[in-house]
Amino acid sequence: MAPAAPVLAGVGGERAPRLELAEIVRASAADYRRTKCQRVATERWLVARRRDVLPIPYFHVVFTLPHALNPLAQSHPRLIYRLLFQSAASTLSFAKTPSVAK
């Protein structure tokens, strides 16, 4: 591992994990509006999230309701969301059948 970046007045240095590069940032690097300054923090967050994911292939699937059903979902949330989850489960069960998956 190379030595850390030099620290100057008002400037800090930090090494991104596993990237083998030094990142020199201003002392106000925690400012959320400065996206470049968030690169090291972002990389750390991604590494932590990768540890949470199982080492298997998977898909991210989103089921949504049409906007027109929002009033009904607000007035009868248990009914609407029960139906939504039943529909989603049925769809996913159908997709895993061998005749469909091939």
N, C-alpha and C positions, 0 to 999 in steps of 0.2 A: 504494500500500500504506500502510495506517495505521501510526502509530508502535507500537512494541512495548509490551506492557503494562508498567506500572511494577513494579520489583523491590523488594519489601519484605523486612525481616529474616525469614528462614525461609520466604519465599515467592518463587517464581520465575514469570516470565511467559513464554509462548511462543505464537507465532502458528501456527495450523493451516494447512498449505499449501492454497491455493486456496479456503479457506473464508471468508476475510476476517473472522475473529473472533479475539479474544484469549482465551487460556485461562490463567487464574491457578491455579496448583497449589501445594500445600505442597512443601517441600523433599524430602519422602519420596515423591515421585510415582512412583518406580520400584517401590514396593511393589505386588506383583502382586495383592494382595487388594483394592486400591482401584481398582476398574474405571474409575471416572470419571477418575482420573489417567492412565489408559492411553489416553485418547481420541486424543491427538495422535500417540502412538506407533502406535496402531492405524491411523490415517489414513495415516501414512507407509508402513506395511507394505502397506496396500491399494493405494496408488498404485504401489508397487514391483511388486506382483503383477499389477496391470493392465497393466504394461509387458511382462510375461512372456506374456500371453495373445495369441494371434493374433486379428486383427480380423475374425473370421468367426463365424457362428453355430455353436455346438456344444452337445452334450449330455453330461452326466455320467451314465454308466451304471455300475451296480454289479452284479456277479455274485457271489453267495454260495453257500456250501454249507449244507445243513441241518445243524443241530447234531449230529444222530445220526451224521453221517459224520466227525466230528472224530477219533475213534480211528483210523479207516482212513486219514485224511489224515496223521495223525502217524506211522503205521507204514509208509505207502507214499506219501510226499509227491510224488515225481516222477510217479508214475502218476496220482494224483488231480488234481494241478494241471495236468498235461498234458491230461487229459480236460476239466477245467474250462475251460482256455483254448481248446481245440478247440471246445467247446460254445458259448462266448462268441463266438468268431470266426464260427462257423456262424450263430448267431443274428443277429449284426450284418450278415453278408453277405446273409442272407435279408431283413432289414429294408430294405436299400438297393435291392432289386429294384423296378423301376417299378410293377409291379402291386400290390405291397404298400405302397409308400410313399405312394400316392395315396389 
